Amino acid sequence: MDDNEYNFLIALALIPAVVGLQIWVRNRRRRHRNETGQLEFGSLGATLFSIVIEGLVVMSSFVLVIWIMGGILRYLFPMVFNAK
């Protein structure tokens, strides 16, 4: 197999991981909401930890989405991206 085919297969395998990360963050945020819709935590440490972890997960999933799209586009249009 060629490098483009490996990248394409890895990109396809990462799609469920990205969707899973986004669902995990959404469920965590939904669990911490009270009746009025505001986020509620037990302590300042829990708030900061949650914000930092969720932010890193969302940013990394966006980076993975960009990488996935690049792998798929490079496989579909090799002449545009000067692929072998």
Phi, psi and omega per residue, in radians:
M1 nan 2.694 -3.120
D2 -1.562 2.876 3.114
D3 -1.067 -0.662 3.127
N4 -1.113 -0.632 3.126
E5 -1.204 -0.691 3.069
Y6 -1.098 -0.797 3.114
N7 -1.078 -0.676 3.121
F8 -1.125 -0.771 3.129
L9 -1.158 -0.681 3.096
I10 -1.155 -0.701 3.109
A11 -1.074 -0.749 3.111
L12 -1.155 -0.611 3.133
A13 -1.256 -0.446 -3.116
L14 -1.450 -0.256 -3.131
I15 -1.022 -0.842 3.101
P16 -1.105 -0.537 3.108
A17 -1.147 -0.734 3.130
V18 -1.151 -0.769 3.111
V19 -1.085 -0.727 3.116
G20 -1.094 -0.718 3.104
L21 -1.109 -0.749 3.126
Q22 -1.136 -0.698 3.099
I23 -1.147 -0.696 3.139
W24 -1.076 -0.789 3.131
V25 -1.128 -0.748 -3.130
R26 -1.093 -0.719 3.119
N27 -1.174 -0.671 3.089
R28 -1.093 -0.758 3.141
R29 -1.162 -0.664 3.138
R30 -1.161 -0.621 3.130
R31 -1.161 -0.526 -3.079
H32 -1.588 0.046 3.127
R33 -1.523 2.478 3.089
N34 -1.665 -2.937 -3.068
E35 -1.112 -0.550 -3.118
T36 -1.515 -0.079 3.096
G37 1.641 0.103 3.138
Q38 -1.597 2.588 3.074
L39 -1.245 2.400 -3.076
E40 -2.361 2.227 -3.135
F41 -2.231 2.844 -3.120
G42 -1.346 -0.541 -3.100
S43 -2.642 2.968 3.105
L44 -1.152 -0.655 3.123
G45 -1.094 -0.739 3.105
A46 -1.137 -0.646 3.110
T47 -1.119 -0.885 -3.121
L48 -1.110 -0.739 3.122
F49 -1.064 -0.787 -3.120
S50 -1.128 -0.768 -3.125
I51 -1.113 -0.766 -3.104
V52 -1.183 -0.839 -3.104
I53 -1.124 -0.829 -3.135
E54 -1.120 -0.667 3.110
G55 -1.118 -0.759 3.105
L56 -1.119 -0.689 3.134
V57 -1.150 -0.753 3.139
V58 -1.141 -0.771 3.136
M59 -1.121 -0.730 3.135
S60 -1.185 -0.599 3.098
S61 -1.206 -0.590 3.058
F62 -1.161 -0.688 3.076
V63 -1.106 -0.717 3.102
L64 -1.127 -0.649 3.097
V65 -1.095 -0.739 3.103
I66 -1.106 -0.738 3.130
W67 -1.145 -0.705 3.121
I68 -1.104 -0.807 3.138
M69 -1.103 -0.663 3.083
G70 -1.106 -0.742 3.117
G71 -1.128 -0.710 3.141
I72 -1.206 -0.799 -3.139
L73 -1.141 -0.645 3.123
R74 -1.167 -0.564 3.093
Y75 -1.287 -0.716 -3.081
L76 -1.330 -0.583 -3.091
F77 -2.223 1.247 -3.057
P78 -1.184 -0.515 -3.115
M79 -1.226 -0.547 -3.129
V80 -1.205 -0.677 -3.066
F81 -1.713 0.193 3.116
N82 1.003 0.650 3.120
A83 -1.423 2.752 3.141
K84 -1.331 nan nan
